[in-house]
Amino acid sequence: MRVRTKEEEAVFTGDMMHRPIQVTETVWNSRFCNEQNLARKTRRAFVERHADADVTILAAHFPVPGRIIAPGGKARFRPLAA
């Protein structure tokens, strides 16, 4: 689900990712990923689409909202608050 205002944009990930490390390691599934290959493909596409975008990521299982950044092409999750 995507939410937009005039100033900001945010996206809810649902169960796509369970840990922030999955932003970097998109091939890592949790035991809850029933469709293993589809989960990897979906996660990779999501990370590529939102890397370095001005979009807040609201991941259901992450402790805080953040952004996906990709310095040098390596994506990672950067929390907005600690």
PyMOL Python script that loads the backbone (N, CA, C, O; Angstrom):
from pymol import cmd

cmd.read_pdbstr("""\
ATOM      1  N   MET A   1       0.840  -1.173   0.000  1.00  0.00           N
ATOM      2  CA  MET A   1       0.000   0.000   0.000  1.00  0.00           C
ATOM      3  C   MET A   1       0.890   1.244   0.000  1.00  0.00           C
ATOM      4  O   MET A   1       1.873   1.321   0.737  1.00  0.00           O
ATOM      5  N   ARG A   2       0.533   2.200  -0.828  1.00  0.00           N
ATOM      6  CA  ARG A   2       1.306   3.432  -0.962  1.00  0.00           C
ATOM      7  C   ARG A   2       0.462   4.600  -0.477  1.00  0.00           C
ATOM      8  O   ARG A   2      -0.735   4.678  -0.754  1.00  0.00           O
ATOM      9  N   VAL A   3       1.109   5.513   0.258  1.00  0.00           N
ATOM     10  CA  VAL A   3       0.450   6.716   0.758  1.00  0.00           C
ATOM     11  C   VAL A   3       1.254   7.917   0.269  1.00  0.00           C
ATOM     12  O   VAL A   3       2.476   7.958   0.406  1.00  0.00           O
ATOM     13  N   ARG A   4       0.547   8.896  -0.305  1.00  0.00           N
ATOM     14  CA  ARG A   4       1.226  10.094  -0.817  1.00  0.00           C
ATOM     15  C   ARG A   4       0.558  11.345  -0.280  1.00  0.00           C
ATOM     16  O   ARG A   4      -0.665  11.425  -0.170  1.00  0.00           O
ATOM     17  N   THR A   5       1.391  12.317   0.049  1.00  0.00           N
ATOM     18  CA  THR A   5       0.921  13.664   0.322  1.00  0.00           C
ATOM     19  C   THR A   5       1.662  14.572  -0.649  1.00  0.00           C
ATOM     20  O   THR A   5       2.444  14.094  -1.471  1.00  0.00           O
ATOM     21  N   LYS A   6       1.424  15.869  -0.562  1.00  0.00           N
ATOM     22  CA  LYS A   6       2.154  16.801  -1.432  1.00  0.00           C
ATOM     23  C   LYS A   6       3.649  16.808  -1.108  1.00  0.00           C
ATOM     24  O   LYS A   6       4.476  17.075  -1.979  1.00  0.00           O
ATOM     25  N   GLU A   7       3.986  16.517   0.140  1.00  0.00           N
ATOM     26  CA  GLU A   7       5.377  16.602   0.581  1.00  0.00           C
ATOM     27  C   GLU A   7       6.104  15.260   0.656  1.00  0.00           C
ATOM     28  O   GLU A   7       7.324  15.212   0.499  1.00  0.00           O
ATOM     29  N   GLU A   8       5.368  14.169   0.894  1.00  0.00           N
ATOM     30  CA  GLU A   8       6.038  12.903   1.168  1.00  0.00           C
ATOM     31  C   GLU A   8       5.310  11.723   0.562  1.00  0.00           C
ATOM     32  O   GLU A   8       4.156  11.807   0.142  1.00  0.00           O
ATOM     33  N   GLU A   9       6.046  10.606   0.538  1.00  0.00           N
ATOM     34  CA  GLU A   9       5.479   9.348   0.073  1.00  0.00           C
ATOM     35  C   GLU A   9       5.981   8.234   0.989  1.00  0.00           C
ATOM     36  O   GLU A   9       7.128   8.251   1.436  1.00  0.00           O
ATOM     37  N   ALA A  10       5.113   7.273   1.259  1.00  0.00           N
ATOM     38  CA  ALA A  10       5.478   6.124   2.078  1.00  0.00           C
ATOM     39  C   ALA A  10       4.843   4.880   1.483  1.00  0.00           C
ATOM     40  O   ALA A  10       3.818   4.948   0.806  1.00  0.00           O
ATOM     41  N   VAL A  11       5.470   3.746   1.749  1.00  0.00           N
ATOM     42  CA  VAL A  11       4.932   2.483   1.268  1.00  0.00           C
ATOM     43  C   VAL A  11       4.990   1.459   2.404  1.00  0.00           C
ATOM     44  O   VAL A  11       5.990   1.347   3.113  1.00  0.00           O
ATOM     45  N   PHE A  12       3.897   0.719   2.556  1.00  0.00           N
ATOM     46  CA  PHE A  12       3.811  -0.362   3.543  1.00  0.00           C
ATOM     47  C   PHE A  12       4.225  -1.655   2.860  1.00  0.00           C
ATOM     48  O   PHE A  12       3.755  -1.955   1.763  1.00  0.00           O
ATOM     49  N   THR A  13       5.095  -2.422   3.496  1.00  0.00           N
ATOM     50  CA  THR A  13       5.604  -3.637   2.856  1.00  0.00           C
ATOM     51  C   THR A  13       4.832  -4.892   3.210  1.00  0.00           C
ATOM     52  O   THR A  13       4.970  -5.904   2.523  1.00  0.00           O
ATOM     53  N   GLY A  14       4.034  -4.863   4.245  1.00  0.00           N
ATOM     54  CA  GLY A  14       3.360  -6.090   4.667  1.00  0.00           C
ATOM     55  C   GLY A  14       4.384  -7.126   5.100  1.00  0.00           C
ATOM     56  O   GLY A  14       5.323  -6.804   5.827  1.00  0.00           O
ATOM     57  N   ASP A  15       4.213  -8.358   4.662  1.00  0.00           N
ATOM     58  CA  ASP A  15       5.108  -9.451   5.069  1.00  0.00           C
ATOM     59  C   ASP A  15       6.232  -9.722   4.072  1.00  0.00           C
ATOM     60  O   ASP A  15       6.855 -10.782   4.128  1.00  0.00           O
ATOM     61  N   MET A  16       6.503  -8.801   3.173  1.00  0.00           N
ATOM     62  CA  MET A  16       7.543  -9.005   2.173  1.00  0.00           C
ATOM     63  C   MET A  16       8.931  -9.197   2.788  1.00  0.00           C
ATOM     64  O   MET A  16       9.742  -9.976   2.288  1.00  0.00           O
ATOM     65  N   MET A  17       9.190  -8.475   3.879  1.00  0.00           N
ATOM     66  CA  MET A  17      10.487  -8.563   4.559  1.00  0.00           C
ATOM     67  C   MET A  17      10.232  -8.685   6.054  1.00  0.00           C
ATOM     68  O   MET A  17       9.355  -8.026   6.613  1.00  0.00           O
ATOM     69  N   HIS A  18      11.023  -9.547   6.686  1.00  0.00           N
ATOM     70  CA  HIS A  18      10.864  -9.746   8.132  1.00  0.00           C
ATOM     71  C   HIS A  18      12.011  -9.150   8.938  1.00  0.00           C
ATOM     72  O   HIS A  18      11.869  -8.916  10.138  1.00  0.00           O
ATOM     73  N   ARG A  19      13.131  -8.906   8.298  1.00  0.00           N
ATOM     74  CA  ARG A  19      14.295  -8.324   8.962  1.00  0.00           C
ATOM     75  C   ARG A  19      14.968  -7.327   8.021  1.00  0.00           C
ATOM     76  O   ARG A  19      14.961  -7.529   6.806  1.00  0.00           O
ATOM     77  N   PRO A  20      15.550  -6.253   8.561  1.00  0.00           N
ATOM     78  CA  PRO A  20      16.221  -5.265   7.710  1.00  0.00           C
ATOM     79  C   PRO A  20      17.332  -5.851   6.834  1.00  0.00           C
ATOM     80  O   PRO A  20      17.599  -5.318   5.757  1.00  0.00           O
ATOM     81  N   ILE A  21      17.980  -6.923   7.265  1.00  0.00           N
ATOM     82  CA  ILE A  21      19.053  -7.532   6.467  1.00  0.00           C
ATOM     83  C   ILE A  21      18.533  -8.009   5.113  1.00  0.00           C
ATOM     84  O   ILE A  21      19.313  -8.149   4.171  1.00  0.00           O
ATOM     85  N   GLN A  22      17.233  -8.259   5.001  1.00  0.00           N
ATOM     86  CA  GLN A  22      16.678  -8.725   3.735  1.00  0.00           C
ATOM     87  C   GLN A  22      16.675  -7.635   2.663  1.00  0.00           C
ATOM     88  O   GLN A  22      16.477  -7.936   1.486  1.00  0.00           O
ATOM     89  N   VAL A  23      16.889  -6.386   3.044  1.00  0.00           N
ATOM     90  CA  VAL A  23      17.058  -5.326   2.051  1.00  0.00           C
ATOM     91  C   VAL A  23      18.383  -5.524   1.332  1.00  0.00           C
ATOM     92  O   VAL A  23      18.466  -5.336   0.118  1.00  0.00           O
ATOM     93  N   THR A  24      19.407  -5.898   2.062  1.00  0.00           N
ATOM     94  CA  THR A  24      20.726  -6.165   1.482  1.00  0.00           C
ATOM     95  C   THR A  24      20.777  -7.549   0.854  1.00  0.00           C
ATOM     96  O   THR A  24      21.285  -7.726  -0.253  1.00  0.00           O
ATOM     97  N   GLU A  25      20.251  -8.510   1.569  1.00  0.00           N
ATOM     98  CA  GLU A  25      20.279  -9.910   1.133  1.00  0.00           C
ATOM     99  C   GLU A  25      18.880 -10.317   0.681  1.00  0.00           C
ATOM    100  O   GLU A  25      18.176 -11.035   1.391  1.00  0.00           O
ATOM    101  N   THR A  26      18.482  -9.860  -0.495  1.00  0.00           N
ATOM    102  CA  THR A  26      17.117 -10.093  -0.968  1.00  0.00           C
ATOM    103  C   THR A  26      16.810 -11.566  -1.216  1.00  0.00           C
ATOM    104  O   THR A  26      15.640 -11.937  -1.316  1.00  0.00           O
ATOM    105  N   VAL A  27      17.823 -12.403  -1.316  1.00  0.00           N
ATOM    106  CA  VAL A  27      17.590 -13.840  -1.541  1.00  0.00           C
ATOM    107  C   VAL A  27      17.315 -14.593  -0.241  1.00  0.00           C
ATOM    108  O   VAL A  27      16.942 -15.765  -0.276  1.00  0.00           O
ATOM    109  N   TRP A  28      17.494 -13.941   0.893  1.00  0.00           N
ATOM    110  CA  TRP A  28      17.245 -14.591   2.180  1.00  0.00           C
ATOM    111  C   TRP A  28      15.747 -14.574   2.479  1.00  0.00           C
ATOM    112  O   TRP A  28      15.140 -13.510   2.603  1.00  0.00           O
ATOM    113  N   ASN A  29      15.176 -15.736   2.591  1.00  0.00           N
ATOM    114  CA  ASN A  29      13.770 -15.870   2.942  1.00  0.00           C
ATOM    115  C   ASN A  29      13.635 -16.196   4.419  1.00  0.00           C
ATOM    116  O   ASN A  29      14.579 -16.666   5.054  1.00  0.00           O
ATOM    117  N   SER A  30      12.465 -15.944   4.949  1.00  0.00           N
ATOM    118  CA  SER A  30      12.141 -16.401   6.299  1.00  0.00           C
ATOM    119  C   SER A  30      11.399 -17.725   6.165  1.00  0.00           C
ATOM    120  O   SER A  30      11.061 -18.142   5.057  1.00  0.00           O
ATOM    121  N   ARG A  31      11.154 -18.362   7.251  1.00  0.00           N
ATOM    122  CA  ARG A  31      10.425 -19.631   7.202  1.00  0.00           C
ATOM    123  C   ARG A  31       8.955 -19.414   6.826  1.00  0.00           C
ATOM    124  O   ARG A  31       8.226 -20.371   6.565  1.00  0.00           O
ATOM    125  N   PHE A  32       8.535 -18.166   6.801  1.00  0.00           N
ATOM    126  CA  PHE A  32       7.159 -17.842   6.468  1.00  0.00           C
ATOM    127  C   PHE A  32       6.943 -17.599   4.972  1.00  0.00           C
ATOM    128  O   PHE A  32       5.813 -17.369   4.542  1.00  0.00           O
ATOM    129  N   CYS A  33       8.006 -17.647   4.184  1.00  0.00           N
ATOM    130  CA  CYS A  33       7.896 -17.449   2.737  1.00  0.00           C
ATOM    131  C   CYS A  33       7.491 -18.772   2.087  1.00  0.00           C
ATOM    132  O   CYS A  33       8.335 -19.637   1.852  1.00  0.00           O
ATOM    133  N   ASN A  34       6.232 -18.921   1.807  1.00  0.00           N
ATOM    134  CA  ASN A  34       5.731 -20.169   1.231  1.00  0.00           C
ATOM    135  C   ASN A  34       6.157 -20.351  -0.221  1.00  0.00           C
ATOM    136  O   ASN A  34       6.459 -21.466  -0.648  1.00  0.00           O
ATOM    137  N   GLU A  35       6.182 -19.273  -0.968  1.00  0.00           N
ATOM    138  CA  GLU A  35       6.625 -19.297  -2.364  1.00  0.00           C
ATOM    139  C   GLU A  35       8.038 -18.732  -2.419  1.00  0.00           C
ATOM    140  O   GLU A  35       8.220 -17.548  -2.703  1.00  0.00           O
ATOM    141  N   GLN A  36       9.032 -19.558  -2.152  1.00  0.00           N
ATOM    142  CA  GLN A  36      10.420 -19.125  -1.976  1.00  0.00           C
ATOM    143  C   GLN A  36      10.956 -18.287  -3.147  1.00  0.00           C
ATOM    144  O   GLN A  36      11.481 -17.195  -2.931  1.00  0.00           O
ATOM    145  N   ASN A  37      10.830 -18.779  -4.362  1.00  0.00           N
ATOM    146  CA  ASN A  37      11.369 -18.048  -5.515  1.00  0.00           C
ATOM    147  C   ASN A  37      10.615 -16.755  -5.778  1.00  0.00           C
ATOM    148  O   ASN A  37      11.226 -15.732  -6.090  1.00  0.00           O
ATOM    149  N   LEU A  38       9.307 -16.790  -5.656  1.00  0.00           N
ATOM    150  CA  LEU A  38       8.509 -15.585  -5.850  1.00  0.00           C
ATOM    151  C   LEU A  38       8.827 -14.538  -4.778  1.00  0.00           C
ATOM    152  O   LEU A  38       8.874 -13.343  -5.073  1.00  0.00           O
ATOM    153  N   ALA A  39       9.044 -14.975  -3.552  1.00  0.00           N
ATOM    154  CA  ALA A  39       9.405 -14.050  -2.470  1.00  0.00           C
ATOM    155  C   ALA A  39      10.714 -13.335  -2.786  1.00  0.00           C
ATOM    156  O   ALA A  39      10.816 -12.123  -2.599  1.00  0.00           O
ATOM    157  N   ARG A  40      11.705 -14.062  -3.258  1.00  0.00           N
ATOM    158  CA  ARG A  40      13.000 -13.460  -3.604  1.00  0.00           C
ATOM    159  C   ARG A  40      12.844 -12.443  -4.739  1.00  0.00           C
ATOM    160  O   ARG A  40      13.367 -11.331  -4.674  1.00  0.00           O
ATOM    161  N   LYS A  41      12.121 -12.848  -5.765  1.00  0.00           N
ATOM    162  CA  LYS A  41      11.927 -11.977  -6.933  1.00  0.00           C
ATOM    163  C   LYS A  41      11.176 -10.703  -6.548  1.00  0.00           C
ATOM    164  O   LYS A  41      11.544  -9.611  -6.980  1.00  0.00           O
ATOM    165  N   THR A  42      10.145 -10.836  -5.754  1.00  0.00           N
ATOM    166  CA  THR A  42       9.344  -9.689  -5.319  1.00  0.00           C
ATOM    167  C   THR A  42      10.170  -8.743  -4.458  1.00  0.00           C
ATOM    168  O   THR A  42      10.120  -7.526  -4.638  1.00  0.00           O
ATOM    169  N   ARG A  43      10.927  -9.302  -3.525  1.00  0.00           N
ATOM    170  CA  ARG A  43      11.760  -8.487  -2.639  1.00  0.00           C
ATOM    171  C   ARG A  43      12.825  -7.737  -3.431  1.00  0.00           C
ATOM    172  O   ARG A  43      13.042  -6.546  -3.213  1.00  0.00           O
ATOM    173  N   ARG A  44      13.487  -8.434  -4.348  1.00  0.00           N
ATOM    174  CA  ARG A  44      14.543  -7.796  -5.156  1.00  0.00           C
ATOM    175  C   ARG A  44      13.965  -6.635  -5.977  1.00  0.00           C
ATOM    176  O   ARG A  44      14.554  -5.555  -6.026  1.00  0.00           O
ATOM    177  N   ALA A  45      12.821  -6.857  -6.613  1.00  0.00           N
ATOM    178  CA  ALA A  45      12.193  -5.804  -7.417  1.00  0.00           C
ATOM    179  C   ALA A  45      11.803  -4.614  -6.549  1.00  0.00           C
ATOM    180  O   ALA A  45      11.982  -3.466  -6.956  1.00  0.00           O
ATOM    181  N   PHE A  46      11.274  -4.877  -5.366  1.00  0.00           N
ATOM    182  CA  PHE A  46      10.882  -3.798  -4.456  1.00  0.00           C
ATOM    183  C   PHE A  46      12.099  -2.979  -4.043  1.00  0.00           C
ATOM    184  O   PHE A  46      12.056  -1.749  -4.068  1.00  0.00           O
ATOM    185  N   VAL A  47      13.173  -3.647  -3.667  1.00  0.00           N
ATOM    186  CA  VAL A  47      14.392  -2.951  -3.237  1.00  0.00           C
ATOM    187  C   VAL A  47      14.960  -2.122  -4.392  1.00  0.00           C
ATOM    188  O   VAL A  47      15.332  -0.965  -4.195  1.00  0.00           O
ATOM    189  N   GLU A  48      15.028  -2.694  -5.574  1.00  0.00           N
ATOM    190  CA  GLU A  48      15.550  -1.953  -6.727  1.00  0.00           C
ATOM    191  C   GLU A  48      14.691  -0.733  -7.034  1.00  0.00           C
ATOM    192  O   GLU A  48      15.217   0.332  -7.358  1.00  0.00           O
ATOM    193  N   ARG A  49      13.386  -0.880  -6.935  1.00  0.00           N
ATOM    194  CA  ARG A  49      12.477   0.237  -7.235  1.00  0.00           C
ATOM    195  C   ARG A  49      12.607   1.372  -6.226  1.00  0.00           C
ATOM    196  O   ARG A  49      12.488   2.541  -6.592  1.00  0.00           O
ATOM    197  N   HIS A  50      12.850   1.036  -4.957  1.00  0.00           N
ATOM    198  CA  HIS A  50      12.831   2.054  -3.905  1.00  0.00           C
ATOM    199  C   HIS A  50      14.220   2.498  -3.425  1.00  0.00           C
ATOM    200  O   HIS A  50      14.323   3.379  -2.572  1.00  0.00           O
ATOM    201  N   ALA A  51      15.272   1.904  -3.958  1.00  0.00           N
ATOM    202  CA  ALA A  51      16.625   2.300  -3.566  1.00  0.00           C
ATOM    203  C   ALA A  51      16.887   3.740  -3.984  1.00  0.00           C
ATOM    204  O   ALA A  51      16.679   4.122  -5.135  1.00  0.00           O
ATOM    205  N   ASP A  52      17.344   4.517  -3.031  1.00  0.00           N
ATOM    206  CA  ASP A  52      17.684   5.929  -3.237  1.00  0.00           C
ATOM    207  C   ASP A  52      16.496   6.779  -3.684  1.00  0.00           C
ATOM    208  O   ASP A  52      16.677   7.883  -4.198  1.00  0.00           O
ATOM    209  N   ALA A  53      15.300   6.272  -3.490  1.00  0.00           N
ATOM    210  CA  ALA A  53      14.096   7.055  -3.783  1.00  0.00           C
ATOM    211  C   ALA A  53      13.702   7.809  -2.515  1.00  0.00           C
ATOM    212  O   ALA A  53      14.047   7.405  -1.405  1.00  0.00           O
ATOM    213  N   ASP A  54      13.002   8.870  -2.691  1.00  0.00           N
ATOM    214  CA  ASP A  54      12.560   9.676  -1.550  1.00  0.00           C
ATOM    215  C   ASP A  54      11.235   9.107  -1.019  1.00  0.00           C
ATOM    216  O   ASP A  54      10.201   9.775  -1.030  1.00  0.00           O
ATOM    217  N   VAL A  55      11.304   7.849  -0.555  1.00  0.00           N
ATOM    218  CA  VAL A  55      10.123   7.123  -0.096  1.00  0.00           C
ATOM    219  C   VAL A  55      10.419   6.509   1.274  1.00  0.00           C
ATOM    220  O   VAL A  55      11.439   5.844   1.457  1.00  0.00           O
ATOM    221  N   THR A  56       9.538   6.734   2.211  1.00  0.00           N
ATOM    222  CA  THR A  56       9.663   6.120   3.529  1.00  0.00           C
ATOM    223  C   THR A  56       9.124   4.697   3.457  1.00  0.00           C
ATOM    224  O   THR A  56       8.032   4.452   2.944  1.00  0.00           O
ATOM    225  N   ILE A  57       9.909   3.771   3.979  1.00  0.00           N
ATOM    226  CA  ILE A  57       9.522   2.358   3.998  1.00  0.00           C
ATOM    227  C   ILE A  57       8.940   2.048   5.374  1.00  0.00           C
ATOM    228  O   ILE A  57       9.600   2.222   6.399  1.00  0.00           O
ATOM    229  N   LEU A  58       7.701   1.590   5.374  1.00  0.00           N
ATOM    230  CA  LEU A  58       7.017   1.199   6.611  1.00  0.00           C
ATOM    231  C   LEU A  58       6.874  -0.317   6.583  1.00  0.00           C
ATOM    232  O   LEU A  58       5.848  -0.852   6.164  1.00  0.00           O
ATOM    233  N   ALA A  59       7.916  -0.994   7.034  1.00  0.00           N
ATOM    234  CA  ALA A  59       7.936  -2.457   7.014  1.00  0.00           C
ATOM    235  C   ALA A  59       7.272  -2.984   8.288  1.00  0.00           C
ATOM    236  O   ALA A  59       7.648  -2.603   9.396  1.00  0.00           O
ATOM    237  N   ALA A  60       6.317  -3.833   8.123  1.00  0.00           N
ATOM    238  CA  ALA A  60       5.513  -4.328   9.248  1.00  0.00           C
ATOM    239  C   ALA A  60       6.359  -4.952  10.352  1.00  0.00           C
ATOM    240  O   ALA A  60       6.007  -4.858  11.528  1.00  0.00           O
ATOM    241  N   HIS A  61       7.463  -5.583   9.990  1.00  0.00           N
ATOM    242  CA  HIS A  61       8.256  -6.309  10.977  1.00  0.00           C
ATOM    243  C   HIS A  61       9.553  -5.605  11.384  1.00  0.00           C
ATOM    244  O   HIS A  61      10.330  -6.149  12.169  1.00  0.00           O
ATOM    245  N   PHE A  62       9.791  -4.405  10.858  1.00  0.00           N
ATOM    246  CA  PHE A  62      10.983  -3.652  11.225  1.00  0.00           C
ATOM    247  C   PHE A  62      10.651  -2.783  12.435  1.00  0.00           C
ATOM    248  O   PHE A  62       9.506  -2.359  12.589  1.00  0.00           O
ATOM    249  N   PRO A  63      11.630  -2.511  13.292  1.00  0.00           N
ATOM    250  CA  PRO A  63      11.333  -1.729  14.499  1.00  0.00           C
ATOM    251  C   PRO A  63      10.985  -0.266  14.244  1.00  0.00           C
ATOM    252  O   PRO A  63      10.261   0.338  15.035  1.00  0.00           O
ATOM    253  N   VAL A  64      11.485   0.315  13.153  1.00  0.00           N
ATOM    254  CA  VAL A  64      11.236   1.726  12.849  1.00  0.00           C
ATOM    255  C   VAL A  64      11.111   1.915  11.336  1.00  0.00           C
ATOM    256  O   VAL A  64      11.587   1.077  10.570  1.00  0.00           O
ATOM    257  N   PRO A  65      10.478   3.003  10.899  1.00  0.00           N
ATOM    258  CA  PRO A  65      10.452   3.323   9.465  1.00  0.00           C
ATOM    259  C   PRO A  65      11.848   3.700   8.991  1.00  0.00           C
ATOM    260  O   PRO A  65      12.720   4.017   9.800  1.00  0.00           O
ATOM    261  N   GLY A  66      12.057   3.665   7.682  1.00  0.00           N
ATOM    262  CA  GLY A  66      13.358   4.051   7.148  1.00  0.00           C
ATOM    263  C   GLY A  66      13.321   4.235   5.653  1.00  0.00           C
ATOM    264  O   GLY A  66      12.257   4.338   5.042  1.00  0.00           O
ATOM    265  N   ARG A  67      14.503   4.273   5.079  1.00  0.00           N
ATOM    266  CA  ARG A  67      14.679   4.430   3.638  1.00  0.00           C
ATOM    267  C   ARG A  67      15.608   3.328   3.150  1.00  0.00           C
ATOM    268  O   ARG A  67      16.422   2.801   3.908  1.00  0.00           O
ATOM    269  N   ILE A  68      15.477   2.995   1.897  1.00  0.00           N
ATOM    270  CA  ILE A  68      16.422   2.080   1.266  1.00  0.00           C
ATOM    271  C   ILE A  68      17.439   2.934   0.540  1.00  0.00           C
ATOM    272  O   ILE A  68      17.092   3.719  -0.342  1.00  0.00           O
ATOM    273  N   ILE A  69      18.685   2.778   0.915  1.00  0.00           N
ATOM    274  CA  ILE A  69      19.760   3.516   0.257  1.00  0.00           C
ATOM    275  C   ILE A  69      20.682   2.496  -0.410  1.00  0.00           C
ATOM    276  O   ILE A  69      20.753   1.341   0.008  1.00  0.00           O
ATOM    277  N   ALA A  70      21.376   2.934  -1.439  1.00  0.00           N
ATOM    278  CA  ALA A  70      22.244   2.015  -2.173  1.00  0.00           C
ATOM    279  C   ALA A  70      23.553   2.683  -2.564  1.00  0.00           C
ATOM    280  O   ALA A  70      23.834   2.861  -3.749  1.00  0.00           O
ATOM    281  N   PRO A  71      24.359   3.054  -1.560  1.00  0.00           N
ATOM    282  CA  PRO A  71      25.656   3.647  -1.912  1.00  0.00           C
ATOM    283  C   PRO A  71      26.537   2.605  -2.599  1.00  0.00           C
ATOM    284  O   PRO A  71      26.700   1.494  -2.093  1.00  0.00           O
ATOM    285  N   GLY A  72      27.093   2.959  -3.731  1.00  0.00           N
ATOM    286  CA  GLY A  72      27.937   2.026  -4.465  1.00  0.00           C
ATOM    287  C   GLY A  72      27.169   0.830  -5.019  1.00  0.00           C
ATOM    288  O   GLY A  72      27.773  -0.187  -5.362  1.00  0.00           O
ATOM    289  N   GLY A  73      25.844   0.941  -5.108  1.00  0.00           N
ATOM    290  CA  GLY A  73      25.046  -0.128  -5.666  1.00  0.00           C
ATOM    291  C   GLY A  73      24.645  -1.216  -4.681  1.00  0.00           C
ATOM    292  O   GLY A  73      23.946  -2.159  -5.053  1.00  0.00           O
ATOM    293  N   LYS A  74      25.077  -1.099  -3.429  1.00  0.00           N
ATOM    294  CA  LYS A  74      24.741  -2.107  -2.414  1.00  0.00           C
ATOM    295  C   LYS A  74      23.626  -1.567  -1.523  1.00  0.00           C
ATOM    296  O   LYS A  74      23.857  -0.668  -0.715  1.00  0.00           O
ATOM    297  N   ALA A  75      22.431  -2.107  -1.667  1.00  0.00           N
ATOM    298  CA  ALA A  75      21.273  -1.601  -0.932  1.00  0.00           C
ATOM    299  C   ALA A  75      21.344  -1.978   0.546  1.00  0.00           C
ATOM    300  O   ALA A  75      21.853  -3.034   0.921  1.00  0.00           O
ATOM    301  N   ARG A  76      20.817  -1.075   1.364  1.00  0.00           N
ATOM    302  CA  ARG A  76      20.669  -1.355   2.801  1.00  0.00           C
ATOM    303  C   ARG A  76      19.537  -0.491   3.332  1.00  0.00           C
ATOM    304  O   ARG A  76      19.117   0.475   2.694  1.00  0.00           O
ATOM    305  N   PHE A  77      19.054  -0.857   4.505  1.00  0.00           N
ATOM    306  CA  PHE A  77      17.978  -0.121   5.153  1.00  0.00           C
ATOM    307  C   PHE A  77      18.574   0.891   6.122  1.00  0.00           C
ATOM    308  O   PHE A  77      19.388   0.543   6.977  1.00  0.00           O
ATOM    309  N   ARG A  78      18.157   2.150   5.978  1.00  0.00           N
ATOM    310  CA  ARG A  78      18.621   3.201   6.886  1.00  0.00           C
ATOM    311  C   ARG A  78      17.420   3.663   7.712  1.00  0.00           C
ATOM    312  O   ARG A  78      16.502   4.287   7.180  1.00  0.00           O
ATOM    313  N   PRO A  79      17.425   3.356   9.011  1.00  0.00           N
ATOM    314  CA  PRO A  79      16.309   3.778   9.884  1.00  0.00           C
ATOM    315  C   PRO A  79      16.211   5.295   9.935  1.00  0.00           C
ATOM    316  O   PRO A  79      17.219   6.000   9.888  1.00  0.00           O
ATOM    317  N   LEU A  80      14.973   5.786  10.032  1.00  0.00           N
ATOM    318  CA  LEU A  80      14.757   7.225  10.188  1.00  0.00           C
ATOM    319  C   LEU A  80      14.869   7.650  11.642  1.00  0.00           C
ATOM    320  O   LEU A  80      15.117   8.820  11.934  1.00  0.00           O
ATOM    321  N   ALA A  81      14.688   6.711  12.546  1.00  0.00           N
ATOM    322  CA  ALA A  81      14.805   6.982  13.992  1.00  0.00           C
ATOM    323  C   ALA A  81      15.345   5.731  14.664  1.00  0.00           C
ATOM    324  O   ALA A  81      15.237   4.624  14.136  1.00  0.00           O
ATOM    325  N   ALA A  82      15.914   5.926  15.811  1.00  0.00           N
ATOM    326  CA  ALA A  82      16.457   4.764  16.527  1.00  0.00           C
ATOM    327  C   ALA A  82      15.708   4.551  17.825  1.00  0.00           C
ATOM    328  O   ALA A  82      16.017   3.621  18.570  1.00  0.00           O
TER     329      ALA A  82
END
""", "prot")
cmd.dss("prot")
cmd.show_as("cartoon", "prot")
cmd.util.cbc("prot")
cmd.orient("prot")
